[in-house]
Amino acid sequence: MIDDTELNEIVTRCQKGDDAAYAELVDMFGGSLYGYFYRLTGNSEVSNDLLSEMFMKLVKKIDSYKGGSFKKWIFTIASNIFYDYLRFRYRQKKLLDGKAENVGEAILEVDETSDLRDELEHYLAKLDTDTAELLMLRFFGQLSFKELAVLRSEPIGTTLSKVHRGLKKMRSLMEENEQ
């Protein structure tokens, strides 16, 4: 992995409009950001769309990065993009539900876990969105507890507790499945 000094140099080059530096950031963070989105959505097409949006935002917002943890900064943007996606889906579902009621059509529920490819993603999907995102940021985004607490504007103890409860809930779901 690249050290903070080298990363800051790449970011500085991006802020000056260096296209090669943007390509380096895409190479560095593309995989982990895709994994973050995929584990939250369980859908590769949606994850690719969110990743594309992420890198478009990176180009627009790179000048707003003023130092500190670049990883935290970039995953904050990713988190905001994911929440925008959820809000869009919620509005879309409400609109469709309203139309279905007016026309009298039934809307089929889609089993969102059907696209999940491994056991971990299956259990993450059973958690509430906030907990699943927190675990994704911690373990797939590799953010420290301190970075998570700052990102979520909450005390570090609260963040530690939420991660612990989320892991405990996942363990419980896994044990239930084994029986």
C-alpha positions as CSV (number, residue, x, y, z in Angstrom):
1,M,0.0,0.0,0.0
2,I,1.1,3.5,-0.6
3,D,2.1,5.8,2.3
4,D,0.3,9.0,3.2
5,T,3.0,11.3,1.8
6,E,2.8,9.7,-1.7
7,L,-1.0,9.7,-1.5
8,N,-1.0,13.4,-0.7
9,E,1.3,14.1,-3.6
10,I,-1.1,12.2,-6.0
11,V,-4.1,14.2,-4.6
12,T,-2.2,17.4,-5.0
13,R,-1.5,16.5,-8.7
14,C,-5.2,15.7,-9.1
15,Q,-6.1,19.1,-7.7
16,K,-3.9,20.6,-10.4
17,G,-5.8,18.7,-13.1
18,D,-3.3,15.9,-13.7
19,D,-5.3,13.1,-15.5
20,A,-2.6,10.5,-14.7
21,A,-3.0,11.2,-11.0
22,Y,-6.7,10.6,-11.3
23,A,-6.0,7.3,-13.0
24,E,-3.7,6.4,-10.0
25,L,-6.5,7.2,-7.6
26,V,-8.9,5.0,-9.6
27,D,-6.5,2.2,-9.5
28,M,-5.8,2.6,-5.8
29,F,-9.4,2.9,-4.6
30,G,-11.5,1.4,-7.4
31,G,-11.5,-2.2,-6.0
32,S,-12.3,-1.3,-2.4
33,L,-15.0,1.2,-3.4
34,Y,-16.6,-1.3,-5.7
35,G,-16.5,-3.9,-3.0
36,Y,-18.1,-1.5,-0.6
37,F,-20.9,-0.7,-3.0
38,Y,-21.4,-4.4,-4.0
39,R,-21.6,-5.6,-0.4
40,L,-24.2,-2.9,0.3
41,T,-26.3,-3.5,-2.8
42,G,-25.6,-7.1,-3.7
43,N,-25.9,-6.0,-7.4
44,S,-22.9,-5.7,-9.7
45,E,-24.6,-3.4,-12.2
46,V,-25.8,-1.0,-9.5
47,S,-22.3,-1.1,-7.9
48,N,-20.6,-0.2,-11.2
49,D,-23.1,2.7,-11.6
50,L,-22.4,3.9,-8.0
51,L,-18.6,3.5,-8.6
52,S,-18.8,5.6,-11.8
53,E,-20.8,8.3,-9.9
54,M,-18.2,8.2,-7.2
55,F,-15.3,8.9,-9.5
56,M,-17.3,11.7,-11.2
57,K,-17.8,13.3,-7.8
58,L,-14.1,12.8,-7.1
59,V,-13.3,15.0,-10.1
60,K,-15.7,17.6,-9.0
61,K,-14.9,17.6,-5.3
62,I,-11.1,17.0,-5.2
63,D,-10.5,20.6,-4.5
64,S,-12.5,20.3,-1.3
65,Y,-10.0,17.9,0.2
66,K,-7.9,19.9,2.6
67,G,-5.8,17.2,4.3
68,G,-6.4,14.5,6.9
69,S,-7.3,11.0,6.0
70,F,-7.9,10.7,2.3
71,K,-9.4,7.3,2.8
72,K,-12.0,8.7,5.3
73,W,-12.7,11.6,2.9
74,I,-13.3,9.3,-0.1
75,F,-15.4,6.8,1.8
76,T,-17.5,9.7,3.2
77,I,-18.3,10.6,-0.4
78,A,-19.1,7.0,-1.2
79,S,-21.4,6.7,1.8
80,N,-23.2,9.9,0.7
81,I,-23.6,8.4,-2.8
82,F,-25.0,5.2,-1.3
83,Y,-27.5,7.1,0.8
84,D,-28.5,9.2,-2.2
85,Y,-29.1,5.9,-4.0
86,L,-31.3,4.6,-1.1
87,R,-33.3,7.8,-1.1
88,F,-33.8,7.5,-4.8
89,R,-35.0,3.9,-4.5
90,Y,-37.3,4.8,-1.7
91,R,-38.9,7.7,-3.7
92,Q,-39.1,5.4,-6.7
93,K,-40.8,2.6,-4.7
94,K,-43.3,5.1,-3.2
95,L,-44.1,6.4,-6.6
96,L,-44.6,2.9,-8.0
97,D,-46.6,1.9,-4.9
98,G,-48.9,4.9,-5.4
99,K,-49.4,4.1,-9.1
100,A,-50.1,0.4,-8.3
101,E,-52.8,1.5,-5.8
102,N,-54.4,3.8,-8.3
103,V,-54.4,1.3,-11.1
104,G,-55.0,-1.7,-8.8
105,E,-51.9,-3.6,-9.9
106,A,-49.8,-5.7,-7.6
107,I,-46.2,-4.9,-7.3
108,L,-43.9,-8.0,-7.0
109,E,-41.5,-7.9,-4.2
110,V,-37.9,-8.6,-5.3
111,D,-35.8,-10.8,-3.1
112,E,-32.7,-8.6,-2.9
113,T,-30.7,-11.4,-1.3
114,S,-31.0,-13.5,-4.5
115,D,-28.0,-11.6,-6.1
116,L,-25.8,-12.1,-3.1
117,R,-23.0,-14.5,-3.9
118,D,-21.5,-15.5,-0.7
119,E,-22.5,-16.2,2.9
120,L,-21.1,-13.0,4.3
121,E,-23.1,-10.8,1.9
122,H,-26.2,-12.9,2.7
123,Y,-25.9,-12.1,6.4
124,L,-25.0,-8.4,5.9
125,A,-28.2,-8.1,3.9
126,K,-30.2,-9.2,6.9
127,L,-28.8,-6.4,9.0
128,D,-30.3,-2.9,9.0
129,T,-28.8,-0.6,6.5
130,D,-27.0,1.6,9.0
131,T,-25.3,-1.4,10.7
132,A,-24.4,-3.0,7.4
133,E,-22.8,0.2,6.1
134,L,-20.9,0.6,9.4
135,L,-19.4,-2.9,9.1
136,M,-18.6,-2.3,5.4
137,L,-16.8,0.9,6.2
138,R,-14.9,-0.8,9.0
139,F,-13.9,-4.0,7.4
140,F,-14.0,-3.5,3.7
141,G,-13.2,0.3,3.7
142,Q,-10.6,-0.4,6.4
143,L,-11.5,2.7,8.3
144,S,-10.3,2.9,11.9
145,F,-12.8,3.3,14.7
146,K,-11.7,6.9,15.1
147,E,-12.2,7.6,11.4
148,L,-15.7,6.0,11.6
149,A,-16.6,8.1,14.7
150,V,-15.6,11.3,13.0
151,L,-17.4,10.3,9.7
152,R,-20.6,9.6,11.6
153,S,-20.2,12.6,14.0
154,E,-20.6,10.4,17.1
155,P,-18.4,9.5,20.1
156,I,-15.9,6.7,19.4
157,G,-17.5,4.6,22.2
158,T,-20.8,4.7,20.4
159,T,-19.1,3.6,17.1
160,L,-17.3,0.8,18.9
161,S,-20.6,-0.3,20.5
162,K,-22.5,-0.3,17.2
163,V,-19.8,-2.3,15.4
164,H,-19.7,-4.8,18.3
165,R,-23.5,-5.2,18.3
166,G,-23.5,-5.5,14.5
167,L,-20.9,-8.3,14.6
168,K,-22.8,-10.0,17.4
169,K,-26.0,-9.9,15.4
170,M,-24.3,-11.4,12.3
171,R,-22.8,-14.1,14.5
172,S,-26.3,-14.8,15.9
173,L,-27.8,-15.1,12.4
174,M,-25.0,-17.4,11.3
175,E,-25.5,-19.7,14.4
176,E,-29.3,-19.8,13.7
177,N,-28.6,-20.9,10.2
178,E,-26.3,-23.7,11.4
179,Q,-29.0,-25.2,13.6
